[in-house]
Amino acid sequence: MQFQMSESRRGLYPEVDAYASGMMATDSVHQIYWEASGNPQGKPMLVLHGGPGGATNPGMRRYFDPALWNVVMFDQRGCGRSTPNAVLEDNDTWKLIEDIERLREQAGIDKWTVFGGSWGSTLALTYAITHPERVDSLILRGIFLLTQPELHWFYQQGASEIFPDAWERFLEPIPAAERSDLMGAYYKRLMGDDVAERRRCAVAWSSWEGDTVSAQGPGARPDKFADPDFAVAFARIENWYFTNKGFLPEDGWILKNVDRIRQIPAWIIQGRFDVVTPISGAWALHRAWPEAQFEIIWDAGHASTEPGIIDGLIRATDAAGRL
């Protein structure tokens, strides 16, 4: 285990264009946007975005040496450039794992390194537990085990004590009588037929995460979180997954199945002041999986764009590339 306090930190790799992209059909209504960048003959790397309901963006390509890695990314069902937007039909964790396997087979890849932060770490761990033979190594950030205590912390009480200003804005669309179950109250509105109310609540749900994603607080919120077009897919899909407990077989399922992946080389990068996915989850994973490289970034929160997180992830992808 390391505690990163170096003043000499690595930065992102230069911007790079995708060399290929397209839409992948599924066995459902969903069409999945995918892209590849870097070296077509390089080591295969799968990147899993957060949310659920987030999307890929060009900046995500910059965590990887483009001469070394063949980087494959895709927008998960219902979000980003995948279609149809914000649709919950056939949209669950296991369908996403089917999409990953379909994409791997389509690309002719036998094994790949899997990179994911926040919900991306949840999906990466679930995929690795389900298909350990297809995972060469894992690089994980902002560990989210999708347990009930984590969800209660962020959507009921916990993070609210650290960001009371942002929490007031999160509470605003919900009547006081319904605030004992905020996820349920938001579910009614995000899944309801009132389009204006759905958009209003989606922006409030999304902005709460944007306000807390950085240790700098609401002033550092990325603009996309207040964009209704982004927020509707983000909020509906997140709430759908979280209300359904991630569609996992039982609470704590990931930790209970870590033994299936302990032989896989792994790097875990966690911000000390991560409020969205508190360090307690990463610590529990570290205790269950001591073989994985575990690094606490002393001055970082949740965002992948914070300097210490960038540094830790870049060093991890470089190290994985040397395996």
Rosetta blueprint (number, residue, H / E / L):
1 M L
2 Q E
3 F E
4 Q E
5 M L
6 S L
7 E L
8 S L
9 R L
10 R L
11 G L
12 L L
13 Y L
14 P L
15 E L
16 V L
17 D L
18 A E
19 Y E
20 A E
21 S E
22 G E
23 M E
24 M E
25 A E
26 T L
27 D L
28 S L
29 V L
30 H L
31 Q E
32 I E
33 Y E
34 W E
35 E E
36 A E
37 S E
38 G E
39 N L
40 P L
41 Q L
42 G L
43 K E
44 P E
45 M E
46 L E
47 V E
48 L E
49 H L
50 G L
51 G L
52 P L
53 G L
54 G L
55 A L
56 T L
57 N L
58 P H
59 G H
60 M H
61 R H
62 R H
63 Y H
64 F L
65 D L
66 P L
67 A L
68 L L
69 W E
70 N E
71 V E
72 V E
73 M E
74 F E
75 D L
76 Q L
77 R L
78 G L
79 C L
80 G L
81 R L
82 S L
83 T E
84 P L
85 N L
86 A L
87 V L
88 L L
89 E L
90 D L
91 N L
92 D L
93 T H
94 W H
95 K H
96 L H
97 I H
98 E H
99 D H
100 I H
101 E H
102 R H
103 L H
104 R H
105 E H
106 Q H
107 A H
108 G L
109 I L
110 D L
111 K L
112 W E
113 T E
114 V E
115 F E
116 G E
117 G E
118 S L
119 W H
120 G H
121 S H
122 T H
123 L H
124 A H
125 L H
126 T H
127 Y H
128 A H
129 I H
130 T H
131 H L
132 P H
133 E H
134 R H
135 V E
136 D E
137 S E
138 L E
139 I E
140 L E
141 R E
142 G L
143 I L
144 F L
145 L L
146 L L
147 T L
148 Q H
149 P H
150 E H
151 L H
152 H H
153 W H
154 F H
155 Y H
156 Q L
157 Q L
158 G L
159 A H
160 S H
161 E H
162 I H
163 F L
164 P H
165 D H
166 A H
167 W H
168 E H
169 R H
170 F H
171 L H
172 E L
173 P L
174 I L
175 P L
176 A H
177 A H
178 E H
179 R L
180 S L
181 D L
182 L H
183 M H
184 G H
185 A H
186 Y H
187 Y H
188 K H
189 R H
190 L H
191 M L
192 G L
193 D L
194 D L
195 V H
196 A H
197 E H
198 R H
199 R H
200 R H
201 C H
202 A H
203 V H
204 A H
205 W H
206 S H
207 S H
208 W H
209 E H
210 G H
211 D H
212 T H
213 V L
214 S L
215 A L
216 Q L
217 G L
218 P H
219 G H
220 A H
221 R L
222 P L
223 D H
224 K H
225 F H
226 A H
227 D L
228 P H
229 D H
230 F H
231 A H
232 V H
233 A H
234 F H
235 A H
236 R H
237 I H
238 E H
239 N H
240 W H
241 Y H
242 F H
243 T H
244 N L
245 K H
246 G H
247 F H
248 L L
249 P L
250 E L
251 D L
252 G L
253 W H
254 I H
255 L H
256 K H
257 N L
258 V H
259 D H
260 R H
261 I L
262 R L
263 Q L
264 I L
265 P L
266 A E
267 W E
268 I E
269 I E
270 Q E
271 G E
272 R L
273 F L
274 D L
275 V L
276 V L
277 T L
278 P L
279 I H
280 S H
281 G H
282 A H
283 W H
284 A H
285 L H
286 H H
287 R H
288 A H
289 W L
290 P L
291 E L
292 A L
293 Q E
294 F E
295 E E
296 I E
297 I E
298 W L
299 D L
300 A L
301 G L
302 H L
303 A L
304 S L
305 T L
306 E L
307 P H
308 G H
309 I H
310 I H
311 D H
312 G H
313 L H
314 I H
315 R H
316 A H
317 T H
318 D H
319 A H
320 A H
321 G H
322 R L
323 L L
